[in-house]
Amino acid sequence: RQTAAAAAKYGFECILVLSGQKPEAPTGNYLLDTLFGAQFVFVAERSDRDRVLQETFEQAWADGKRPYLVPYGGSNPTGALGYAFAVKEFLSQGLQADWMLFGTSSGGTHAGLALGARFDPEFLRAVPRYAGALLASIAVALVLAAGVGLALAWLVIGIAPAFVSVPAASFSHTIAALPVVYVVAAVGIVVIVDRYTSRQGNKGRTLFPYFFVSLATLLIGLNGWLTIRDYFGLWANDDFVRFQYHAPTREIAKWLDQNLQIEDVAIGTHATQLVLDPIALDLDLRRDNLSARWFNPDRALVIPRWFKHEQPIVTPATGTIIVSSMQSPGDKITALLSANARRLLQAKSFTVYAHKLTERAPIPPGRTFGDSVALWAFHDSLTSRPRPGEVYTWQTDWKIEVANLTRLKLFFHVLTGTDEVIVGDDREDVNWTSLQPGDRLVQLNQVDLPAALTPGTYTVEVGWYDPDTGERLTLPDGASRYVIDAVEIKAP
């Protein structure tokens, strides 16, 4: 019916080769085909259908027509491509689906949808499903083929990492192909040995097959060990590999493209992605009027334009914050968001918050480091004084004064009365080049107070320095640190 409908739409003559007998009354698909003006050739035996189809095609040529043969189910490269572009059209409309359910017979629809999934940025998620079916078929073939047990063993070993990688989609894109390499290598070894021994015939046994198999097995084993080392060691911790194979940034880009009213946003991601995620977002975004800040939500929070809104606040104002699934917010950041922000969206790959822009106190004079960042507020998060052996958390709030800052690190030190550092925590939890004037940076520092620390009064210093050179930023009075009021450490 689809072929007949398309032919009718474009004015083509349509000849349908159908299995079975001609129906006595036009009903169902036969009725639709008739209404579309199709001609019919019925084939009693299904096994004769392809032959009759070819004969009908050749007869049309002999009659001076210029026919095009559409195979059963439209299952040829052109038909499959139609379904592939259907998937592309589906995705271009911003629609998403975890599963596609369809009837399958000749395989053309299946092949086209599988190909079309490559247009999906999240094609990696589909790889294990298709690869699983493919590898299962290979495994069955290997079991049925005598003498290739080695290949089957390497098939299992090669695919095993795909089931233990976390997240699963991160490494399955290439790891699903590894068993095929092992299968080809192992089968090739078996074939070579079989052919060699068959040619030898009765000439007597030689040690070559054993030597060859041993050497090949050693090489494959070495390759397998190197692969395991790379996937679970080197590549798993390589920033660029992690960037290539994770998807939340692309999903965030889709959402931002759909919400054009948002022009300022702060995005939380893993600390190792603070440089690479902005690149990924720029590649994925279709718009060019977005200003995105980047921070590590485990220890920091950026609120866009906090110091830019008018005072006093007449109408409700909010700042948009997105937290990627690459990094869950720390407990303290979660508490801050719960108290001061409203969750707008909880998606699989990210969460969107609207942070309230409330009234703010002015920044006291003399707290600006290098004309770049000013200390607005500070306090610890304890309801009682800390004790030796406890984790001590301190929150500082900063105003960003200028754009395009170079890298900076915040130092937080607990000092003795003689300015000796007892314990400290240096942090770099934002992409400094992404911050804009008027942004608010909330930074959390945590230190483990030594268990042997003598109870008493101590001071805390904070400040900023260039991690590449070690040079500290200075305050207007020339000091390279800001000393916070004394902190009392209670006895255990």
C-alpha positions as a Python dict, from the first residue, in 0.01 Angstrom:
ca = {
    (1, 'R'): (0, 0, 0),
    (2, 'Q'): (285, 242, 73),
    (3, 'T'): (447, 171, -263),
    (4, 'A'): (113, 210, -443),
    (5, 'A'): (39, 534, -257),
    (6, 'A'): (378, 683, -341),
    (7, 'A'): (345, 584, -706),
    (8, 'A'): (-2, 739, -725),
    (9, 'K'): (122, 1062, -567),
    (10, 'Y'): (401, 1107, -823),
    (11, 'G'): (213, 971, -1124),
    (12, 'F'): (403, 645, -1167),
    (13, 'E'): (253, 324, -1297),
    (14, 'C'): (263, 63, -1021),
    (15, 'I'): (271, -317, -1067),
    (16, 'L'): (250, -517, -744),
    (17, 'V'): (370, -880, -725),
    (18, 'L'): (177, -1032, -434),
    (19, 'S'): (180, -1375, -274),
    (20, 'G'): (-136, -1589, -269),
    (21, 'Q'): (-458, -1586, -469),
    (22, 'K'): (-649, -1284, -589),
    (23, 'P'): (-912, -1194, -324),
    (24, 'E'): (-1274, -1239, -424),
    (25, 'A'): (-1364, -898, -283),
    (26, 'P'): (-1139, -592, -247),
    (27, 'T'): (-1072, -547, 124),
    (28, 'G'): (-787, -431, 344),
    (29, 'N'): (-458, -356, 172),
    (30, 'Y'): (-587, -497, -156),
    (31, 'L'): (-866, -240, -152),
    (32, 'L'): (-620, 43, -83),
    (33, 'D'): (-389, -79, -361),
    (34, 'T'): (-687, -87, -601),
    (35, 'L'): (-793, 265, -507),
    (36, 'F'): (-437, 384, -574),
    (37, 'G'): (-462, 243, -928),
    (38, 'A'): (-207, -39, -892),
    (39, 'Q'): (-188, -342, -1123),
    (40, 'F'): (-150, -689, -973),
    (41, 'V'): (45, -1008, -1041),
    (42, 'F'): (-37, -1288, -795),
    (43, 'V'): (204, -1571, -712),
    (44, 'A'): (56, -1889, -571),
    (45, 'E'): (378, -2016, -413),
    (46, 'R'): (575, -1781, -194),
    (47, 'S'): (900, -1946, -305),
    (48, 'D'): (831, -1827, -661),
    (49, 'R'): (779, -1463, -566),
    (50, 'D'): (1133, -1335, -633),
    (51, 'R'): (1146, -1514, -967),
    (52, 'V'): (809, -1372, -1079),
    (53, 'L'): (912, -1029, -954),
    (54, 'Q'): (1221, -1038, -1173),
    (55, 'E'): (1025, -1168, -1473),
    (56, 'T'): (767, -890, -1433),
    (57, 'F'): (1047, -635, -1417),
    (58, 'E'): (1211, -769, -1734),
    (59, 'Q'): (876, -778, -1916),
    (60, 'A'): (820, -412, -1835),
    (61, 'W'): (1158, -332, -1993),
    (62, 'A'): (1063, -539, -2298),
    (63, 'D'): (741, -337, -2324),
    (64, 'G'): (942, -17, -2357),
    (65, 'K'): (892, 104, -2000),
    (66, 'R'): (1161, 219, -1760),
    (67, 'P'): (1075, 27, -1445),
    (68, 'Y'): (1236, 41, -1102),
    (69, 'L'): (1228, -280, -898),
    (70, 'V'): (1138, -247, -532),
    (71, 'P'): (1218, -575, -352),
    (72, 'Y'): (1000, -740, -92),
    (73, 'G'): (964, -508, 204),
    (74, 'G'): (1160, -236, 29),
    (75, 'S'): (1470, -407, 168),
    (76, 'N'): (1751, -264, -39),
    (77, 'P'): (2000, 19, 30),
    (78, 'T'): (1759, 285, -98),
    (79, 'G'): (1473, 158, 118),
    (80, 'A'): (1690, 136, 428),
    (81, 'L'): (1817, 487, 364),
    (82, 'G'): (1460, 614, 372),
    (83, 'Y'): (1417, 487, 727),
    (84, 'A'): (1758, 626, 820),
    (85, 'F'): (1652, 975, 712),
    (86, 'A'): (1323, 926, 891),
    (87, 'V'): (1519, 889, 1215),
    (88, 'K'): (1717, 1202, 1128),
    (89, 'E'): (1393, 1396, 1073),
    (90, 'F'): (1260, 1264, 1403),
    (91, 'L'): (1570, 1384, 1588),
    (92, 'S'): (1577, 1722, 1411),
    (93, 'Q'): (1239, 1799, 1569),
    (94, 'G'): (1395, 1775, 1914),
    (95, 'L'): (1216, 1450, 1995),
    (96, 'Q'): (1382, 1180, 2200),
    (97, 'A'): (1313, 810, 2247),
    (98, 'D'): (1485, 537, 2443),
    (99, 'W'): (1326, 260, 2235),
    (100, 'M'): (1189, 218, 1883),
    (101, 'L'): (937, -63, 1841),
    (102, 'F'): (856, -185, 1490),
    (103, 'G'): (748, -491, 1300),
    (104, 'T'): (1027, -667, 1112),
    (105, 'S'): (1025, -923, 834),
    (106, 'S'): (1268, -864, 549),
    (107, 'G'): (1501, -653, 767),
    (108, 'G'): (1495, -329, 565),
    (109, 'T'): (1322, -126, 836),
    (110, 'H'): (1554, -265, 1100),
    (111, 'A'): (1867, -185, 898),
    (112, 'G'): (1750, 167, 817),
    (113, 'L'): (1663, 254, 1176),
    (114, 'A'): (1994, 115, 1296),
    (115, 'L'): (2174, 330, 1042),
    (116, 'G'): (1962, 631, 1127),
    (117, 'A'): (2055, 598, 1493),
    (118, 'R'): (2400, 719, 1392),
    (119, 'F'): (2246, 1062, 1343),
    (120, 'D'): (2162, 1048, 1713),
    (121, 'P'): (2431, 1203, 1934),
    (122, 'E'): (2346, 929, 2181),
    (123, 'F'): (2415, 649, 1933),
    (124, 'L'): (2661, 513, 2187),
    (125, 'R'): (2367, 404, 2401),
    (126, 'A'): (2235, 190, 2118),
    (127, 'V'): (2567, 25, 2039),
    (128, 'P'): (2549, -245, 2309),
    (129, 'R'): (2206, -355, 2187),
    (130, 'Y'): (2309, -396, 1825),
    (131, 'A'): (2652, -526, 1916),
    (132, 'G'): (2496, -778, 2154),
    (133, 'A'): (2279, -927, 1879),
    (134, 'L'): (2572, -932, 1638),
    (135, 'L'): (2809, -1094, 1882),
    (136, 'A'): (2549, -1348, 1990),
    (137, 'S'): (2513, -1450, 1627),
    (138, 'I'): (2889, -1483, 1595),
    (139, 'A'): (2902, -1691, 1912),
    (140, 'V'): (2639, -1931, 1777),
    (141, 'A'): (2833, -1966, 1453),
    (142, 'L'): (3152, -2037, 1642),
    (143, 'V'): (2990, -2298, 1861),
    (144, 'L'): (2862, -2478, 1554),
    (145, 'A'): (3200, -2461, 1382),
    (146, 'A'): (3439, -2724, 1511),
    (147, 'G'): (3790, -2627, 1606),
    (148, 'V'): (3744, -2257, 1676),
    (149, 'G'): (3700, -2269, 2050),
    (150, 'L'): (3991, -2028, 2090),
    (151, 'A'): (3800, -1764, 1897),
    (152, 'L'): (3491, -1816, 2113),
    (153, 'A'): (3701, -1781, 2428),
    (154, 'W'): (3843, -1452, 2308),
    (155, 'L'): (3494, -1337, 2212),
    (156, 'V'): (3387, -1370, 2576),
    (157, 'I'): (3704, -1207, 2706),
    (158, 'G'): (3679, -921, 2457),
    (159, 'I'): (3322, -827, 2539),
    (160, 'A'): (3350, -864, 2917),
    (161, 'P'): (3472, -506, 2982),
    (162, 'A'): (3156, -368, 2816),
    (163, 'F'): (2952, -509, 3106),
    (164, 'V'): (3165, -367, 3386),
    (165, 'S'): (3256, -22, 3251),
    (166, 'V'): (3092, 264, 3440),
    (167, 'P'): (2911, 437, 3284),
    (168, 'A'): (2837, 158, 3038),
    (169, 'A'): (2807, 385, 2735),
    (170, 'S'): (3144, 547, 2797),
    (171, 'F'): (3358, 272, 2650),
    (172, 'S'): (3119, 36, 2471),
    (173, 'H'): (3146, 238, 2147),
    (174, 'T'): (3481, 81, 2064),
    (175, 'I'): (3499, -204, 2308),
    (176, 'A'): (3204, -377, 2142),
    (177, 'A'): (3417, -409, 1828),
    (178, 'L'): (3713, -563, 2005),
    (179, 'P'): (3575, -920, 2009),
    (180, 'V'): (3548, -909, 1631),
    (181, 'V'): (3921, -844, 1615),
    (182, 'Y'): (3989, -1141, 1839),
    (183, 'V'): (3747, -1361, 1646),
    (184, 'V'): (3912, -1280, 1313),
    (185, 'A'): (4257, -1339, 1457),
    (186, 'A'): (4165, -1667, 1623),
    (187, 'V'): (3972, -1803, 1326),
    (188, 'G'): (4257, -1706, 1097),
    (189, 'I'): (4500, -1900, 1313),
    (190, 'V'): (4281, -2210, 1306),
    (191, 'V'): (4235, -2190, 929),
    (192, 'I'): (4609, -2157, 867),
    (193, 'V'): (4688, -2451, 1091),
    (194, 'D'): (4417, -2665, 932),
    (195, 'R'): (4539, -2591, 581),
    (196, 'Y'): (4899, -2657, 676),
    (197, 'T'): (4824, -2992, 837),
    (198, 'S'): (4598, -3101, 550),
    (199, 'R'): (4874, -3027, 298),
    (200, 'Q'): (5125, -3217, 504),
    (201, 'G'): (4911, -3526, 482),
    (202, 'N'): (5117, -3832, 563),
    (203, 'K'): (5451, -3657, 545),
    (204, 'G'): (5477, -3679, 919),
    (205, 'R'): (5408, -3443, 1203),
    (206, 'T'): (5606, -3125, 1252),
    (207, 'L'): (5633, -2881, 1536),
    (208, 'F'): (5529, -2584, 1320),
    (209, 'P'): (5155, -2589, 1406),
    (210, 'Y'): (5228, -2598, 1778),
    (211, 'F'): (5487, -2324, 1750),
    (212, 'F'): (5262, -2109, 1535),
    (213, 'V'): (4957, -2148, 1761),
    (214, 'S'): (5164, -2079, 2072),
    (215, 'L'): (5317, -1766, 1922),
    (216, 'A'): (4981, -1637, 1791),
    (217, 'T'): (4814, -1706, 2126),
    (218, 'L'): (5089, -1515, 2302),
    (219, 'L'): (5044, -1217, 2072),
    (220, 'I'): (4666, -1216, 2116),
    (221, 'G'): (4712, -1249, 2491),
    (222, 'L'): (4950, -954, 2492),
    (223, 'N'): (4700, -752, 2291),
    (224, 'G'): (4426, -847, 2536),
    (225, 'W'): (4636, -744, 2836),
    (226, 'L'): (4720, -410, 2675),
    (227, 'T'): (4353, -352, 2598),
    (228, 'I'): (4246, -424, 2955),
    (229, 'R'): (4519, -194, 3085),
    (230, 'D'): (4412, 86, 2853),
    (231, 'Y'): (4038, 60, 2913),
    (232, 'F'): (4056, 24, 3289),
    (233, 'G'): (4362, 239, 3347),
    (234, 'L'): (4498, 486, 3096),
    (235, 'W'): (4189, 571, 2891),
    (236, 'A'): (3945, 563, 3181),
    (237, 'N'): (4136, 848, 3346),
    (238, 'D'): (4223, 1045, 3035),
    (239, 'D'): (4035, 1376, 3020),
    (240, 'F'): (3997, 1378, 2643),
    (241, 'V'): (3863, 1023, 2630),
    (242, 'R'): (3609, 1102, 2900),
    (243, 'F'): (3511, 1414, 2708),
    (244, 'Q'): (3463, 1218, 2385),
    (245, 'Y'): (3232, 958, 2531),
    (246, 'H'): (2999, 1140, 2768),
    (247, 'A'): (2671, 1289, 2663),
    (248, 'P'): (2525, 1529, 2926),
    (249, 'T'): (2675, 1839, 2766),
    (250, 'R'): (2501, 1765, 2438),
    (251, 'E'): (2168, 1721, 2618),
    (252, 'I'): (2223, 2051, 2800),
    (253, 'A'): (2286, 2219, 2463),
    (254, 'K'): (1957, 2083, 2327),
    (255, 'W'): (1766, 2220, 2626),
    (256, 'L'): (1932, 2562, 2603),
    (257, 'D'): (1852, 2579, 2231),
    (258, 'Q'): (1488, 2520, 2321),
    (259, 'N'): (1489, 2792, 2591),
    (260, 'L'): (1618, 3097, 2410),
    (261, 'Q'): (1500, 3332, 2687),
    (262, 'I'): (1792, 3212, 2900),
    (263, 'E'): (2103, 3409, 2806),
    (264, 'D'): (2307, 3371, 3127),
    (265, 'V'): (2364, 3035, 3288),
    (266, 'A'): (2604, 2861, 3524),
    (267, 'I'): (2674, 2493, 3453),
    (268, 'G'): (2816, 2247, 3704),
    (269, 'T'): (3025, 1957, 3579),
    (270, 'H'): (3308, 1729, 3687),
    (271, 'A'): (3631, 1903, 3783),
    (272, 'T'): (3817, 1731, 3496),
    (273, 'Q'): (3569, 1872, 3243),
    (274, 'L'): (3589, 2242, 3328),
    (275, 'V'): (3800, 2308, 3020),
    (276, 'L'): (3663, 2052, 2775),
    (277, 'D'): (3290, 2088, 2846),
    (278, 'P'): (3279, 2453, 2730),
    (279, 'I'): (3432, 2341, 2400),
    (280, 'A'): (3172, 2065, 2366),
    (281, 'L'): (2887, 2306, 2446),
    (282, 'D'): (3005, 2555, 2183),
    (283, 'L'): (3013, 2278, 1924),
    (284, 'D'): (2666, 2151, 2014),
    (285, 'L'): (2482, 2483, 2057),
    (286, 'R'): (2299, 2627, 1758),
    (287, 'R'): (2263, 2968, 1918),
    (288, 'D'): (2539, 3223, 1978),
    (289, 'N'): (2384, 3452, 2240),
    (290, 'L'): (2452, 3241, 2549),
    (291, 'S'): (2698, 3326, 2826),
    (292, 'A'): (2784, 3008, 3022),
    (293, 'R'): (2987, 2984, 3341),
    (294, 'W'): (3140, 2654, 3452),
    (295, 'F'): (3199, 2523, 3803),
    (296, 'N'): (3255, 2204, 4001),
    (297, 'P'): (2937, 2154, 4209),
    (298, 'D'): (3113, 1928, 4456),
    (299, 'R'): (3276, 2230, 4620),
    (300, 'A'): (3157, 2542, 4441),
    (301, 'L'): (2852, 2723, 4310),
    (302, 'V'): (2831, 3009, 4059),
    (303, 'I'): (2525, 3233, 4050),
    (304, 'P'): (2514, 3442, 3730),
    (305, 'R'): (2480, 3819, 3761),
    (306, 'W'): (2412, 3807, 4135),
    (307, 'F'): (2563, 4153, 4185),
    (308, 'K'): (2416, 4295, 3863),
    (309, 'H'): (2046, 4302, 3946),
    (310, 'E'): (1892, 4627, 4067),
    (311, 'Q'): (1859, 4709, 4435),
    (312, 'P'): (1609, 4701, 4592),
    (313, 'I'): (1446, 4409, 4408),
    (314, 'V'): (1102, 4513, 4285),
    (315, 'T'): (1011, 4207, 4078),
    (316, 'P'): (1123, 3846, 4138),
    (317, 'A'): (1465, 3777, 3987),
    (318, 'T'): (1640, 3445, 3938),
    (319, 'G'): (1965, 3307, 3806),
    (320, 'T'): (1968, 2986, 3603),
    (321, 'I'): (2194, 2705, 3722),
    (322, 'I'): (2235, 2367, 3551),
    (323, 'V'): (2406, 2072, 3715),
    (324, 'S'): (2530, 1797, 3482),
    (325, 'S'): (2500, 1432, 3580),
    (326, 'M'): (2879, 1413, 3541),
    (327, 'Q'): (2913, 1548, 3896),
    (328, 'S'): (2656, 1539, 4176),
    (329, 'P'): (2656, 1844, 4404),
    (330, 'G'): (2829, 1803, 4739),
    (331, 'D'): (2618, 1795, 5054),
    (332, 'K'): (2678, 2161, 5136),
    (333, 'I'): (2605, 2277, 4779),
    (334, 'T'): (2289, 2064, 4777),
    (335, 'A'): (2179, 2234, 5099),
    (336, 'L'): (2243, 2578, 4948),
    (337, 'L'): (2040, 2493, 4638),
    (338, 'S'): (1755, 2349, 4846),
    (339, 'A'): (1738, 2664, 5057),
    (340, 'N'): (1781, 2926, 4787),
    (341, 'A'): (1679, 2775, 4453),
    (342, 'R'): (1376, 2615, 4291),
    (343, 'R'): (1420, 2302, 4081),
    (344, 'L'): (1278, 2368, 3735),
    (345, 'L'): (1364, 2042, 3559),
    (346, 'Q'): (1498, 1701, 3657),
    (347, 'A'): (1622, 1531, 3340),
    (348, 'K'): (1825, 1215, 3302),
    (349, 'S'): (2145, 1400, 3215),
    (350, 'F'): (2108, 1725, 3407),
    (351, 'T'): (1906, 1927, 3659),
    (352, 'V'): (1798, 2290, 3618),
    (353, 'Y'): (1759, 2530, 3909),
    (354, 'A'): (1631, 2887, 3935),
    (355, 'H'): (1832, 3057, 4209),
    (356, 'K'): (1666, 3345, 4391),
    (357, 'L'): (1846, 3679, 4360),
    (358, 'T'): (1780, 3826, 4704),
    (359, 'E'): (1881, 4151, 4871),
    (360, 'R'): (2253, 4173, 4937),
    (361, 'A'): (2476, 4363, 5172),
    (362, 'P'): (2748, 4586, 5026),
    (363, 'I'): (3104, 4454, 5005),
    (364, 'P'): (3324, 4609, 5276),
    (365, 'P'): (3619, 4809, 5140),
    (366, 'G'): (3966, 4662, 5114),
    (367, 'R'): (3865, 4307, 5018),
    (368, 'T'): (3935, 4306, 4643),
    (369, 'F'): (4225, 4088, 4527),
    (370, 'G'): (4410, 4227, 4228),
    (371, 'D'): (4103, 4416, 4103),
    (372, 'S'): (3973, 4074, 3997),
    (373, 'V'): (3773, 3914, 4276),
    (374, 'A'): (3630, 4061, 4595),
    (375, 'L'): (3549, 3884, 4922),
    (376, 'W'): (3183, 3951, 4996),
    (377, 'A'): (3109, 3719, 5288),
    (378, 'F'): (3256, 3428, 5484),
    (379, 'H'): (3151, 3188, 5757),
    (380, 'D'): (3194, 2829, 5865),
    (381, 'S'): (2912, 2578, 5841),
    (382, 'L'): (2929, 2442, 6196),
    (383, 'T'): (2667, 2505, 6462),
    (384, 'S'): (2931, 2445, 6730),
    (385, 'R'): (3306, 2491, 6751),
    (386, 'P'): (3517, 2227, 6574),
    (387, 'R'): (3724, 1970, 6762),
    (388, 'P'): (4058, 1808, 6678),
    (389, 'G'): (4013, 1519, 6430),
    (390, 'E'): (3698, 1667, 6276),
    (391, 'V'): (3641, 1791, 5922),
    (392, 'Y'): (3621, 2169, 5921),
    (393, 'T'): (3427, 2335, 5634),
    (394, 'W'): (3448, 2704, 5553),
    (395, 'Q'): (3238, 2898, 5301),
    (396, 'T'): (3354, 3212, 5126),
    (397, 'D'): (3143, 3420, 4885),
    (398, 'W'): (3315, 3622, 4612),
    (399, 'K'): (3217, 3884, 4358),
    (400, 'I'): (3378, 3856, 4015),
    (401, 'E'): (3498, 4202, 3912),
    (402, 'V'): (3638, 4151, 3560),
    (403, 'A'): (3590, 3907, 3270),
    (404, 'N'): (3837, 3667, 3106),
    (405, 'L'): (4039, 3603, 3419),
    (406, 'T'): (4342, 3377, 3403),
    (407, 'R'): (4357, 3066, 3620),
    (408, 'L'): (4343, 3130, 3993),
    (409, 'K'): (4351, 2906, 4297),
    (410, 'L'): (4197, 2987, 4633),
    (411, 'F'): (4405, 2901, 4937),
    (412, 'F'): (4252, 2840, 5278),
    (413, 'H'): (4490, 2789, 5571),
    (414, 'V'): (4446, 2736, 5944),
    (415, 'L'): (4741, 2905, 6117),
    (416, 'T'): (4913, 2900, 6452),
    (417, 'G'): (4975, 3217, 6646),
    (418, 'T'): (5310, 3247, 6465),
    (419, 'D'): (5154, 3219, 6117),
    (420, 'E'): (5265, 2861, 6063),
    (421, 'V'): (5026, 2659, 5846),
    (422, 'I'): (4867, 2373, 6039),
    (423, 'V'): (4643, 2248, 5761),
    (424, 'G'): (4517, 2393, 5434),
    (425, 'D'): (4301, 2337, 5128),
    (426, 'D'): (4382, 2494, 4789),
    (427, 'R'): (4095, 2480, 4537),
    (428, 'E'): (4034, 2556, 4169),
    (429, 'D'): (3670, 2469, 4108),
    (430, 'V'): (3570, 2706, 3827),
    (431, 'N'): (3666, 2782, 3469),
    (432, 'W'): (3790, 3134, 3523),
    (433, 'T'): (3770, 3239, 3160),
    (434, 'S'): (3395, 3171, 3167),
    (435, 'L'): (3309, 3397, 3462),
    (436, 'Q'): (3157, 3741, 3406),
    (437, 'P'): (3159, 4063, 3611),
    (438, 'G'): (2887, 4059, 3873),
    (439, 'D'): (2882, 3680, 3913),
    (440, 'R'): (2881, 3536, 4264),
    (441, 'L'): (3116, 3249, 4343),
    (442, 'V'): (3043, 3036, 4648),
    (443, 'Q'): (3352, 2834, 4742),
    (444, 'L'): (3373, 2561, 5004),
    (445, 'N'): (3703, 2461, 5160),
    (446, 'Q'): (3742, 2156, 5383),
    (447, 'V'): (4031, 2058, 5606),
    (448, 'D'): (4085, 1763, 5839),
    (449, 'L'): (4191, 1909, 6172),
    (450, 'P'): (4478, 1701, 6314),
    (451, 'A'): (4372, 1474, 6597),
    (452, 'A'): (4671, 1592, 6800),
    (453, 'L'): (4583, 1961, 6756),
    (454, 'T'): (4589, 2145, 7084),
    (455, 'P'): (4255, 2309, 7166),
    (456, 'G'): (4274, 2685, 7154),
    (457, 'T'): (4236, 2987, 6930),
    (458, 'Y'): (4366, 2986, 6572),
    (459, 'T'): (4343, 3218, 6273),
    (460, 'V'): (4229, 3149, 5917),
    (461, 'E'): (4373, 3311, 5604),
    (462, 'V'): (4235, 3310, 5249),
    (463, 'G'): (4364, 3448, 4924),
    (464, 'W'): (4427, 3380, 4556),
    (465, 'Y'): (4734, 3287, 4353),
    (466, 'D'): (4832, 3194, 3999),
    (467, 'P'): (4883, 2814, 3998),
    (468, 'D'): (5129, 2841, 3710),
    (469, 'T'): (5361, 3094, 3870),
    (470, 'G'): (5266, 3078, 4240),
    (471, 'E'): (5230, 3457, 4248),
    (472, 'R'): (4963, 3579, 4489),
    (473, 'L'): (4704, 3848, 4415),
    (474, 'T'): (4723, 4141, 4653),
    (475, 'L'): (4470, 4354, 4837),
    (476, 'P'): (4459, 4735, 4804),
    (477, 'D'): (4684, 4763, 5112),
    (478, 'G'): (4945, 4538, 4951),
    (479, 'A'): (4868, 4231, 5164),
    (480, 'S'): (4862, 3895, 4983),
    (481, 'R'): (4602, 3739, 5211),
    (482, 'Y'): (4290, 3821, 5408),
    (483, 'V'): (4302, 3712, 5771),
    (484, 'I'): (3967, 3603, 5910),
    (485, 'D'): (3872, 3635, 6275),
    (486, 'A'): (4009, 3380, 6519),
    (487, 'V'): (3863, 3029, 6520),
    (488, 'E'): (3824, 2843, 6846),
    (489, 'I'): (3910, 2472, 6849),
    (490, 'K'): (3735, 2295, 7136),
    (491, 'A'): (3876, 2011, 7335),
    (492, 'P'): (3766, 1658, 7225),
}
